[in-house]
Amino acid sequence: MTRFPTSARALAAAALLLAGCQGNAGSSATTTTDPAATQAAADTAVVAAPNDGISAADIGRQIQRLASDEFLGRKPFSAGETKTVNYLADEFRKLGLQPCPNGTYFQNVPLVQINTLPAPTMQVSGKGQPFALTYKKDYMAVTEREQPSITLANSPLVFAGYGVVAPEYQWNDYAGLDVKGKTVVVLVNDPGFGTGDTTLFKGKAMTYYGRWTYKYEEAARQGAAGVLIVHDTKPASYPWSVVESSWAGEQLFPQSADRGASKCALEGWLTLDAAKRLFTAAGMSYEQQFQAANKPGFKPQPMGLSVSTTLKTVIERKASKNVLAVLPGTSRPDEYILYTAHWDHLGVGPAVQGDSIYNGAVDNASGCAALLSIAKAFHQAKEKPARSIVFLAVTGEEQGLLGSAYYAAHPVFPLNKTVANLNMDALSPAGPMRDLTVVGLGQSELDDYAAAAAKEQNRYIAPDPTPEQGHFFRSDHFSLAHVGVPALYAAGGADARRGGKAAAARARDEYDEKHYHQPSDEYDPKADLRGMEQDARILFRVGQRLGSETTFPQWKAGSEFKAIREQSLKAKPTT
């Protein structure tokens, strides 16, 4: 189970505080003349909850159900998917919410499932004695090509820095390089992180060029036969165990007309130790090449080595499902507020300490629970919104935002009539927070809506404290932002009411190191879910305000999504 440090004394104090906070907002259960004690009481006090139907108990009940072994880790194309999507549809139906225009609560998402079965080793030859890298221990490999087998035979290795072509940053790691038939080795993240130089890209904050998805896409555009990303825990923001659990077994990809022929034959990862072995065998210093890759003007380096391996595949093409429900607006039903959360997780995988079900309680039964709680709040609200409220639980987020990307490309409701997207993913079970962290703060006017709702809970909004981890590109709001819809991805988690930023960081680090994408991400009855309740209420309040207005929030000047939205709003509504 997911464990967050909570002492019995802290739990008892929290219970007393809850009992003492049923009156005016901000009231405290403690009376004292000691300024330090007064501040401590204020910091732990919970603002009185309005009777809107959103509660920590209800969110916990939904997490416990969705993250139970009954749902088998909620993996698409499994019995767990069938149980999950039917459960969510039934919950929406019980609230009296309307289905999609197709008469069901489902949007089919055509995907291809490829179970890649790599050879036990990858052979390395050239410049001396050949040697082998071992699958899982040294590397992971998959293919998106829909072929029964893939052979990589004596494919020359080339170190291509970060594997980035970014004209706006005057950066081209492939300059003057022909990689057809070759396998490129590239670094994770991007140069701004690697050096700490704020003048490179966006400095510490990851750009899309730092994401593994981009690196695979660019290597394919360059014509490479294979691409291997060097995994380093700090710039990747997760340990090798996450790579191993995420890339083993069946993988989902969008169905494509060319059956994946436009992709590299092999997409994979190298451990840092394996990468250093390669560089040493090539007569190169990894550290020197790393330093060179972080400077403008880097030139890609042939390594004088070749790799050979084979991949077998088991392929299945069918549809997964997004789950969608609608509360029609009272006077402007053709304008939409879109709430999203992904329902999927990793299913049944490699056993860790005897447990092979990856339940995904935080990631993302928590978001689905909040989605259902917000739907309940809108359902029982006396004053219904003028605009329609859409609740969308998407598939395939863990495999690359597949469900939300499909919705963005095939929207059930017009994108230029979609006012905003409010996204929920991996809410913190570490109790009430002072902060509301907005991932991508400064991008849109939705920041102002979030700030106003946070103020009702005596909270402040803050930027992502770890922008180098690329969270803006790692959840479903990005799919909507990418097509111009203003998107808000916000939750508390950086500044705990009890213990401050240090306690929040400890809880976050513990989850990342021990539970993220591991079987131990289970429902914990001792977790403090009041923070999830408050986050859900903030998003509900933002949706209420948007639902009553006639204006559309805009992207701010300088946002890369502003021009896309402006063009979209000029077009005739289409679906």
C-alpha positions in Angstrom: 0.0 0.0 0.0 1.0 3.6 -0.5 2.2 5.0 2.8 2.6 8.6 3.7 4.1 9.5 7.1 1.2 10.2 9.4 1.5 9.6 13.2 -1.4 8.6 15.4 -1.1 11.9 17.2 -1.4 13.7 13.8 -4.5 11.7 12.9 -6.1 12.5 16.3 -5.3 16.2 15.9 -6.7 16.1 12.4 -10.0 14.6 13.7 -10.2 17.3 16.4 -9.6 20.0 13.8 -12.3 18.6 11.6 -14.7 18.6 14.4 -13.8 22.2 15.2 -14.1 23.5 11.7 -17.8 22.9 11.1 -18.5 26.6 11.7 -17.0 29.6 10.0 -14.4 29.2 7.3 -10.9 29.3 8.8 -12.0 28.7 12.4 -9.6 26.7 14.6 -10.1 24.0 17.3 -7.4 25.6 19.5 -7.5 28.8 21.5 -4.1 30.1 22.6 -2.2 33.3 23.0 1.1 31.7 21.8 1.7 33.2 18.3 3.5 30.1 17.1 0.8 27.8 18.3 -1.8 30.1 16.8 0.0 29.9 13.4 0.3 26.1 13.7 -3.4 25.8 14.3 -4.2 28.0 11.4 -2.0 26.0 9.2 -3.7 22.7 10.0 -7.2 24.1 10.1 -9.5 23.0 7.3 -11.9 25.5 5.8 -15.5 24.5 6.4 -16.8 22.4 3.5 -19.9 23.5 1.7 -22.7 21.0 1.3 -21.9 20.3 -2.4 -21.6 16.5 -2.2 -17.8 16.5 -2.5 -16.2 14.7 0.4 -13.0 12.9 1.3 -15.0 9.9 2.3 -16.8 9.6 -1.0 -13.6 10.1 -3.0 -11.9 7.4 -0.8 -14.8 5.0 -1.4 -14.4 5.4 -5.2 -10.6 5.0 -5.0 -11.0 1.8 -2.9 -13.3 0.3 -5.5 -11.5 1.4 -8.7 -8.1 0.4 -7.2 -9.3 -3.0 -5.9 -7.9 -6.2 -7.3 -11.3 -6.8 -8.9 -10.4 -4.2 -11.6 -7.1 -6.0 -12.4 -5.1 -2.8 -12.7 -7.5 -1.3 -15.3 -5.4 -2.0 -18.3 -6.9 -1.4 -21.8 -7.7 -4.4 -23.8 -8.2 -6.5 -20.7 -11.0 -7.8 -18.5 -10.0 -4.9 -16.2 -11.0 -2.4 -18.9 -14.5 -4.0 -19.3 -15.1 -3.8 -15.6 -13.8 -0.2 -15.3 -15.6 1.4 -18.2 -18.9 -0.3 -17.3 -18.5 0.8 -13.7 -17.9 4.4 -14.7 -20.8 4.4 -17.2 -23.1 3.0 -14.5 -22.0 5.7 -12.0 -22.7 8.4 -14.6 -26.0 6.8 -15.4 -27.0 6.8 -11.7 -26.5 10.5 -11.6 -28.9 11.0 -14.5 -26.2 12.3 -16.8 -26.8 12.0 -20.6 -24.7 9.7 -22.8 -22.8 10.7 -26.0 -24.8 11.7 -29.1 -24.2 8.0 -30.2 -26.6 6.9 -27.5 -24.0 5.3 -25.3 -21.5 6.4 -22.7 -18.6 5.2 -24.8 -16.3 6.6 -27.5 -14.4 3.9 -29.3 -10.7 4.5 -29.5 -9.1 2.3 -32.2 -5.7 1.1 -31.1 -3.2 -1.6 -31.9 -1.8 -3.7 -29.1 1.7 -5.0 -29.7 3.4 -7.4 -27.3 7.1 -7.1 -28.2 9.2 -10.1 -27.3 12.8 -9.1 -27.5 15.7 -11.5 -27.8 17.4 -12.1 -24.4 20.4 -10.1 -25.6 21.5 -7.3 -27.9 24.9 -8.0 -29.5 27.5 -5.2 -29.7 30.4 -5.5 -32.1 33.2 -3.4 -33.5 36.5 -1.9 -32.1 37.5 -5.0 -30.2 35.9 -8.0 -28.4 32.1 -8.2 -29.0 29.8 -8.3 -26.0 26.1 -8.5 -25.2 23.6 -6.3 -23.4 21.0 -8.1 -21.4 17.3 -7.4 -21.8 15.7 -5.6 -18.8 19.0 -5.5 -16.9 20.7 -3.2 -19.5 18.0 -2.2 -22.0 14.3 -2.2 -22.9 13.0 -2.5 -26.4 9.7 -2.3 -28.2 8.5 -1.8 -31.8 5.5 0.1 -33.2 5.8 -1.7 -36.5 3.0 -4.3 -37.2 5.3 -7.0 -38.3 5.6 -10.6 -36.9 9.4 -10.1 -36.4 11.9 -7.3 -36.5 15.6 -7.8 -37.2 18.3 -5.2 -36.5 21.5 -6.5 -38.1 24.8 -4.7 -37.6 23.1 -1.4 -37.3 25.8 1.3 -36.7 25.5 3.2 -33.5 25.6 7.0 -33.5 25.5 9.3 -30.5 23.1 12.1 -31.4 23.2 14.2 -28.2 19.7 14.9 -27.1 18.2 13.9 -30.4 16.6 17.4 -30.9 15.9 19.5 -33.9 14.6 22.8 -32.6 15.0 25.7 -35.1 13.6 28.2 -32.6 16.5 27.4 -30.3 19.0 27.2 -33.2 19.6 23.6 -32.2 20.1 20.6 -34.5 21.6 17.4 -33.1 21.2 15.7 -36.4 23.0 18.4 -38.5 24.9 16.8 -41.4 24.1 13.3 -40.3 22.5 10.5 -42.3 21.1 7.9 -39.9 19.2 5.7 -42.3 19.7 2.1 -41.2 21.5 3.3 -38.1 20.6 3.3 -34.4 20.9 6.6 -32.5 21.8 6.9 -28.9 20.3 10.0 -27.3 20.1 11.6 -23.8 16.9 12.0 -21.8 15.4 15.5 -21.1 17.0 18.5 -22.9 20.1 20.7 -22.7 18.6 23.3 -20.4 18.4 20.7 -17.6 21.7 19.2 -18.4 23.6 22.4 -17.8 21.4 24.5 -15.6 22.0 27.2 -18.2 18.8 29.3 -18.2 19.6 30.5 -21.8 19.4 27.0 -23.2 15.8 26.1 -24.2 13.7 26.9 -21.1 16.5 26.3 -18.6 15.5 23.8 -15.9 11.9 23.5 -17.2 11.5 20.6 -19.6 10.3 21.4 -23.1 8.5 18.9 -25.3 11.9 18.2 -26.9 12.9 16.6 -23.7 10.1 14.0 -23.7 10.8 10.4 -24.8 7.8 10.7 -27.2 9.5 13.5 -29.1 12.8 11.7 -29.3 11.2 8.6 -30.9 9.3 10.8 -33.3 12.3 12.8 -34.4 14.5 9.7 -34.8 11.8 8.2 -37.1 11.6 11.5 -39.1 15.4 11.3 -39.6 15.0 7.7 -40.9 16.8 5.9 -38.1 16.4 2.1 -37.8 16.6 2.3 -34.0 16.7 4.7 -31.2 17.9 4.1 -27.6 17.4 6.7 -24.9 20.0 6.8 -22.1 18.1 6.6 -18.8 19.4 8.7 -15.9 17.1 8.9 -12.9 17.5 12.6 -12.1 16.7 14.0 -15.6 14.2 11.3 -16.3 12.5 11.9 -12.9 11.8 8.2 -12.3 14.0 5.1 -11.6 14.8 2.3 -14.0 12.2 0.1 -12.4 9.6 2.4 -13.9 11.1 2.0 -17.4 11.1 -1.7 -16.9 7.5 -2.0 -15.7 6.2 0.5 -18.2 7.8 -1.0 -21.3 7.5 -4.7 -20.7 4.6 -6.7 -22.2 1.8 -5.3 -24.3 2.0 -1.7 -25.5 -0.8 0.3 -27.1 -0.4 2.6 -30.0 -2.7 4.5 -32.3 -3.8 2.6 -35.3 -2.1 3.9 -38.4 -2.7 3.5 -42.1 0.9 2.5 -42.8 0.9 -0.1 -40.0 3.7 1.7 -38.2 6.1 1.6 -41.1 7.0 5.3 -40.5 8.3 4.4 -37.0 11.8 3.2 -36.1 12.1 -0.5 -36.1 13.3 -0.5 -32.5 12.5 2.0 -29.8 14.2 1.5 -26.5 16.1 2.6 -23.4 19.6 2.0 -22.0 20.5 2.0 -18.4 23.2 4.6 -17.6 25.7 1.9 -16.8 25.0 0.1 -20.1 25.4 3.4 -22.0 28.8 4.0 -20.3 29.9 0.5 -21.3 29.0 1.3 -24.9 31.0 4.6 -24.8 34.0 2.9 -23.2 33.9 0.1 -25.9 33.8 2.9 -28.5 36.9 4.5 -27.0 34.8 7.5 -26.0 34.3 9.2 -22.6 30.6 9.3 -21.7 31.2 12.3 -19.4 33.0 14.3 -22.2 30.3 13.4 -24.7 27.6 14.4 -22.3 29.3 17.8 -21.7 29.7 18.3 -25.5 26.0 17.5 -26.1 25.0 20.3 -23.7 26.8 23.0 -25.7 25.5 24.8 -28.8 27.1 23.5 -32.0 27.3 19.9 -30.8 28.2 17.5 -33.7 26.8 13.9 -33.7 29.4 11.2 -33.2 29.6 7.8 -35.0 30.6 5.3 -32.3 32.3 2.7 -34.5 30.0 0.0 -33.0 27.1 -1.9 -34.4 24.2 -3.6 -32.6 22.2 -6.6 -33.6 19.0 -8.1 -32.1 15.6 -9.5 -32.9 12.1 -8.7 -31.8 9.1 -11.0 -32.1 5.6 -9.5 -31.9 2.0 -10.5 -31.0 -0.4 -8.0 -32.6 -4.0 -7.2 -32.0 -6.1 -4.4 -33.4 -9.3 -3.4 -31.7 -10.9 -0.5 -29.9 -10.5 0.6 -26.3 -13.0 3.1 -24.8 -13.3 6.6 -23.5 -16.2 7.0 -21.1 -18.2 10.2 -21.6 -21.3 11.8 -19.9 -23.0 15.1 -20.2 -25.0 17.5 -18.0 -26.7 19.7 -20.6 -26.6 23.4 -20.1 -29.8 25.3 -19.3 -29.4 28.2 -21.8 -26.1 27.6 -23.8 -26.0 23.9 -24.1 -23.8 24.1 -27.3 -20.9 25.4 -25.2 -18.9 22.9 -23.1 -16.7 22.7 -20.0 -14.7 19.5 -20.3 -13.5 17.6 -17.2 -10.9 14.9 -17.8 -9.2 12.1 -15.9 -7.7 8.9 -17.2 -9.1 5.6 -16.0 -6.3 3.3 -17.2 -3.3 1.9 -15.4 -0.8 -0.9 -16.0 -2.8 -4.0 -15.4 -1.1 -7.2 -14.3 2.6 -7.2 -14.7 5.9 -8.3 -13.2 5.5 -9.3 -9.5 7.1 -7.1 -6.9 7.3 -8.7 -3.5 4.7 -11.2 -4.6 2.2 -8.6 -5.9 1.6 -8.5 -9.7 -1.5 -6.3 -9.9 -0.7 -2.6 -10.6 -3.7 -1.1 -8.9 -3.0 2.6 -9.6 -4.8 4.1 -6.6 -3.1 7.5 -6.8 -2.4 7.1 -10.6 -5.2 7.5 -11.4 -8.1 6.1 -9.4 -7.8 9.4 -7.5 -8.6 11.5 -10.6 -11.5 9.3 -11.6 -12.9 9.5 -8.0 -12.6 13.3 -8.1 -14.3 13.3 -11.6 -17.2 11.3 -10.2 -17.4 13.5 -7.1 -17.5 16.7 -9.2 -20.2 15.1 -11.4 -22.2 14.4 -8.3 -21.8 18.0 -7.1 -23.1 19.4 -10.4 -26.0 16.9 -10.4 -27.2 17.9 -7.0 -26.6 21.6 -7.3 -29.8 23.7 -7.1 -28.6 26.1 -9.8 -27.6 24.2 -12.9 -25.0 25.7 -15.3 -25.9 27.6 -18.4 -23.2 25.7 -20.3 -23.0 22.0 -20.7 -20.6 20.1 -18.5 -18.8 17.1 -20.1 -17.2 14.4 -18.0 -14.6 12.4 -19.9 -12.7 9.4 -18.5 -10.0 8.6 -21.1 -8.1 5.4 -22.0 -4.4 4.9 -22.8 -2.9 7.8 -20.8 -0.1 5.5 -19.5 0.8 4.5 -23.1 1.2 8.1 -24.3 -2.1 10.1 -23.8 -3.8 7.9 -26.4 -7.4 8.4 -25.4 -7.3 12.1 -24.9 -5.3 12.5 -28.2 -8.0 10.5 -30.0 -10.7 12.7 -28.5 -8.7 15.8 -29.5 -8.5 14.5 -33.1 -12.1 13.2 -33.1 -14.0 15.5 -30.7 -17.5 14.5 -29.7 -18.3 18.2 -29.2 -16.7 21.1 -31.2 -13.3 22.2 -30.0 -14.1 25.8 -30.7 -17.2 25.5 -28.6 -15.2 23.8 -25.8 -14.6 26.6 -23.3 -11.9 24.9 -21.2 -10.5 21.6 -20.1 -10.0 20.9 -16.3 -7.8 17.8 -15.8 -7.3 15.6 -12.7 -4.4 13.2 -12.5 -2.6 11.6 -9.4 -4.1 13.7 -6.6 -2.0 13.8 -3.4 -3.1 11.6 -0.5 -0.9 13.6 1.9 -3.6 15.8 3.4 -4.7 19.5 3.1 -2.3 21.8 1.3 -1.6 25.5 1.4 -0.7 25.5 -2.3 -2.6 24.9 -5.5 0.2 24.0 -7.9 -0.7 24.9 -11.5 1.3 22.9 -14.0 2.1 25.4 -16.8 1.3 28.5 -14.7 1.3 31.6 -16.9 -0.1 29.8 -19.9 -3.8 30.9 -19.8 -6.4 33.0 -18.0 -7.5 29.8 -16.2 -4.8 30.7 -13.7 -6.9 33.5 -12.5 -10.0 31.3 -12.1 -7.8 28.8 -10.1 -6.5 31.6 -7.9 -10.0 32.8 -7.1 -11.2 29.3 -6.2 -8.0 28.6 -4.1 -8.5 31.8 -2.2 -11.9 30.5 -0.9 -9.8 27.8 0.9 -7.1 30.2 2.1 -4.7 28.7 -0.4 -2.3 30.3 -3.0 -1.4 29.2 -6.5 2.1 28.3 -7.3 4.1 27.1 -10.3 5.2 23.5 -10.7 8.2 23.0 -8.3 9.7 20.4 -10.6 9.3 21.8 -14.1 12.3 19.7 -15.3 10.1 16.6 -15.0 7.9 17.8 -17.9 4.5 17.3 -16.2 2.9 19.6 -18.6 3.4 17.0 -21.3 2.6 14.0 -19.2 -1.1 14.2 -18.7 -4.3 14.5 -20.8 -4.7 18.2 -20.6 -1.8 18.5 -23.0 -3.8 16.7 -25.7 -6.5 19.4 -25.4 -4.0 22.3 -25.2 -2.3 21.0 -28.3 -5.4 21.7 -30.3 -6.0 25.1 -28.7 -8.4 24.4 -25.8 -7.3 26.3 -22.7 -6.5 23.6 -20.1 -6.0 23.7 -16.4 -4.0 21.0 -14.6 -3.8 21.9 -11.0 -3.6 20.2 -7.6 -2.1 20.7 -4.1 1.1 18.9 -3.2 4.0 21.2 -2.7 3.2 22.9 0.7 1.4 20.8 3.3 -0.7 22.4 6.0 1.0 20.1 8.5 4.8 20.2 7.9 5.0 22.7 5.1 7.1 22.2 1.9 9.5 19.8 3.5 6.7 17.4 4.5 5.1 17.7 1.0 8.4 17.0 -0.7 9.0 13.9 1.5 5.5 12.5 0.6 6.0 13.3 -3.1 9.5 11.7 -3.1 8.3 8.6 -1.3 5.6 8.1 -3.8 7.9 8.7 -6.8 10.6 6.4 -5.4 8.5 3.6 -4.0 5.0 3.5 -5.5 4.9 5.3 -8.9 4.0 2.6 -11.5 4.5 -0.1 -8.9 2.1 -2.7 -7.4 2.3 -0.8 -4.1 0.3 2.1 -5.5 -2.7 0.7 -3.6 -5.6 2.2 -1.6 -4.4 3.1 1.9 -7.3 3.5 4.4 -4.9 5.6 6.6 -4.2 8.2 3.9 -5.5 11.7 4.5 -7.7 12.4 1.5 -8.9 15.9 2.6 -6.5 17.5 0.2 -8.1 15.5 -2.7 -11.5 16.8 -1.5 -10.3 20.4 -1.5 -8.7 20.0 -5.0 -11.9 18.5 -6.4 -13.9 21.4 -4.9 -11.6 24.0 -6.5 -12.1 22.4 -9.9 -15.8 22.3 -9.3 -15.9 25.9 -8.4 -13.9 26.8 -11.5 -16.3 24.8 -13.6 -19.3 26.5 -11.9 -17.9 30.0 -12.8 -17.1 29.0 -16.3 -20.5 27.4 -16.7 -22.3 30.7 -15.8 -20.2 33.0 -18.0 -20.6 34.1 -21.6 -16.9 34.7 -22.3 -14.2 32.3 -23.2 -10.9 32.2 -21.3 -7.9 32.9 -23.4 -4.3 31.7 -23.7 -1.9 34.4 -22.5 0.6 36.2 -24.7 3.6 34.1 -25.4 1.8 30.8 -25.1 2.5 28.4 -27.9 -1.2 27.5 -28.0 -2.6 31.0 -28.4 -2.4 31.1 -32.2 -4.0 27.6 -32.5 -6.9 28.7 -30.4 -7.4 32.0 -32.2 -7.5 30.1 -35.5 -9.9 27.6 -34.1 -12.4 30.2 -32.8 -12.6 31.7 -36.3 -13.6 28.4 -37.9 -17.1 27.1 -38.1 -18.0 24.6 -35.4 -17.1 21.1 -36.4 -16.8 17.7 -34.7 
